[in-house]
Amino acid sequence: MRMKHIQTREEKIVFGFQLTLLASFVLAVGGIIVWIVHLIRLSHELQDIPSISIGISIVAIPVFLVLLGVFNYVFWGMLLHQE
């Protein structure tokens, strides 16, 4: 398991874009989770029935966390096993 050494300028630019894509996906999933938690807190503050918010969050948060895990696994697997 060794990472290929980046040599050319173009490879550095591509690697930078790849890291930017990874960071933006992490931020997007984090933002979605924060938004869902905010909806649950807001429904509690407004004394609303939070069943819909909790129902959505029970499904959505694990799905987004699994997608984030798969994305990270594929990203680092491809990066570490380059030929």
C-alpha positions in Angstrom: 0.0 0.0 0.0 2.0 2.9 -1.1 0.9 6.1 -2.6 2.2 7.1 -6.0 4.5 10.1 -5.8 3.1 13.1 -7.6 5.6 14.5 -9.9 4.2 16.7 -12.7 2.3 19.9 -12.4 -0.8 18.4 -14.0 -0.8 15.6 -11.5 -0.7 18.1 -8.7 -3.6 20.0 -10.2 -5.7 16.8 -10.6 -4.9 15.7 -7.0 -6.0 19.2 -5.8 -9.3 18.8 -7.7 -9.7 15.4 -6.2 -9.2 16.6 -2.7 -11.5 19.5 -3.3 -14.2 17.1 -4.5 -13.7 14.9 -1.4 -13.8 18.0 1.0 -16.9 19.4 -0.8 -18.7 16.0 -0.4 -17.8 15.9 3.3 -19.1 19.4 3.8 -22.3 18.7 1.9 -23.1 15.6 4.0 -22.2 17.5 7.1 -24.5 20.3 6.1 -27.4 18.0 5.4 -27.0 16.3 8.8 -26.9 19.7 10.5 -30.0 20.8 8.6 -31.9 17.7 9.6 -30.9 18.2 13.3 -32.0 21.8 13.0 -35.4 20.7 11.7 -35.9 18.4 14.7 -34.9 21.1 17.1 -37.1 23.6 15.4 -40.1 21.3 15.6 -39.5 20.8 19.3 -39.2 24.5 19.9 -42.4 25.2 18.0 -44.1 22.4 20.0 -44.9 20.6 16.9 -45.2 16.9 16.5 -41.6 15.9 15.4 -42.6 12.5 14.1 -42.0 13.4 10.4 -38.6 15.1 11.2 -37.5 12.2 13.3 -38.7 9.6 10.7 -36.8 11.3 7.9 -33.7 11.7 10.0 -33.7 8.0 11.1 -33.5 7.1 7.4 -31.6 10.0 5.9 -28.7 10.4 8.3 -27.5 6.8 8.1 -27.9 6.8 4.3 -25.8 9.9 3.9 -23.2 8.6 6.3 -23.0 5.3 4.4 -22.6 7.3 1.1 -19.8 9.3 2.7 -18.1 6.1 3.9 -18.3 4.6 0.4 -17.0 7.7 -1.2 -14.1 7.9 1.2 -13.3 4.2 0.7 -13.3 4.4 -3.1 -11.4 7.7 -3.1 -8.5 6.5 -0.8 -8.6 3.0 -2.4 -8.0 4.4 -5.8 -5.4 6.8 -4.6 -3.4 4.2 -2.6 -3.6 1.5 -5.2 -2.5 3.3 -8.3 -0.4 1.4 -10.8 
